Amino acid sequence: MSPSMLKFNGLWLRIVKELIEHENLYLSNDYLNSAKGLSKVSVDDIVVGSNCCGGRVTIQDIYRAEALKVMTPGSYMGLWQVYALSSVFSHPIMSVYPKIGCLRNHEVNHRLILPQQSSDPRNATTIIRSSTRHDLKEEYWVPNHFCLAVPVMSAR
């Protein structure tokens, strides 16, 4: 395995560890709403957007499946993982979710996520949710990855 792949896997392990160690925090609506967004977000909103519901009965079961799924090649990160990533990096993340598809998905996922540790939100890293799928109509659009947004500087 290449050194860059080891670093990549190490990051996913840190996200899973963060989600497991702080399960009660990430299942707290109060903590989820510490993020600055277009509307309030609840655990139920995140569960609705999860693809880990199949056969699972409790929110805790769905959360745990979500926490572990990032270790699966080709999986995507949901909102819980982005919250955890902010804390792993000890850095705010501005999650940009386009106004495409379900408006509620935009309202839930478009937010400034603050890490557990105190941090200056003006220094947020911006990620943009995106999709490589071309088989969906715009009203059914769903992201399957995110990209780092880099500030564009004008040439002088």
N, C-alpha and C positions, 0 to 999 in steps of 0.2 A: 504494500500500500504506500502511495506517495506521501511525503510530508504534508502537502496541502490537503490531501484527503483526510489525514489524521487530525489536522486542525479543524476541518469541516465537521467530522464526527464528534470531536471534542466539544464543539459549540452546541451541537444537538444534545449531547449528554448533559451539558450544563443547564440547558433549557429544561430538560426532563427533570433533573435534580431540583431545580428551582420550583417547578410545578408540584413535585411530590412533597418537598419539604414545607411548602407554604400553601398547601391545598385549602385550608380554611380561609386564608386571605383571598385567594383567587375565586373562591365561591361566595365571597362577601359582596353584596350589591354596593355597600358603602365604599369599599375599596375600588370596585370597578368604576364607580362614579367620581373617583378622584381624578380621573382623566377628563380633560376638557373637550367636550364634544358638542355636536349639534343638538343632541337630546340625551336624556338619561339612558343608561344601559343597565340591563339586569342579566343575571345568570340565565334566565329563560331566553333572552334574546340571543345569547351565545349558543345555547343548546339548539335553538331553531336553525341556526346556521351550521350546525355540526353535521358531518357525514358519518358520525360514530354512534348514531342512535339505534341502529338496527339490533333488535333483540335485547337492548339494555333497558332496565326499568327505572333506575334512579338517576338523578342529576349527577350524583357522585360517581356512578358507574360510567356515565358518558364522559365526565371530566377526566377520569383516569384513562379511559381509552384515548381521548384527545391528547392527553399528556404524553402517552407512549407512541402515538402514531408518527411523530416527527422522526422516529428512528427508522421508519420504513422508507426505502428508496422510492422516490416519485411522489411522496406525500406532500401536502402543503401545510403551511402554518395558519392556524386559525387565530382568532383574537386573543385567546388565553395565552398562546405561545408568544404573541407580540408583547403582551404585558410582561411575561416572564423575560423575554429578550431585553426589554428596557431595564429590568432589575439586574440581569446578568451583566450588562454593559455599564450599569449605574449611570444611565444616560437617558434623557427623554427621547421619545420617538413620536414624530408626527406621522400618523398613519393616514395617508390620502387614499380615499376610496371614491372612484369616479361616480358621477350621477348617471349610472347606466344600470338597467335592470331594476330590481326591487328597491324602491326608495328607502325602505326601512333598513336594508343592508347598508346603504350609504350613511344613514343617520347613526347606526350602531358602530360602524367600522371607521368612519372619518373622524379622528380625534387625536388629541395630544395626550400621549400616555406617559405618565411620570413613573420613574422607578420607585421602589420602596424607600430607597435612600433619598435624602434631600438633594435636589439638583436644580440648576437654573433652566427653566423651560425655554429661554431664549436661545439656548445652544442645542436645540433638538436636532436629531438626525431625521431626515424625511424619507419615508418609503412610500412608494406608489403601488397600489394593488393593480395587477395587470393579468391578462389572459392570452394564451397562445391559441385558444380555441377559436375556430372560424365556423363551427357548425351550429352556433347558437344565434337566435334572433336577439336583437338588442335588449328586448324586454326580459329575456331569460339569462342575460349575461351573468357569469360568475367568474371570479378570479381563480387562477391556479398557481400564481406566484407573485412575488413583489420584487421591485427593483429599487435600488438606492437612488434617490434624487440628488443630483449634484448641482450646486448653484452655477448658473451660466454667467460668465463675466464678459462684458463687452470689450472689444478691442479698442484701444485708444490710440 
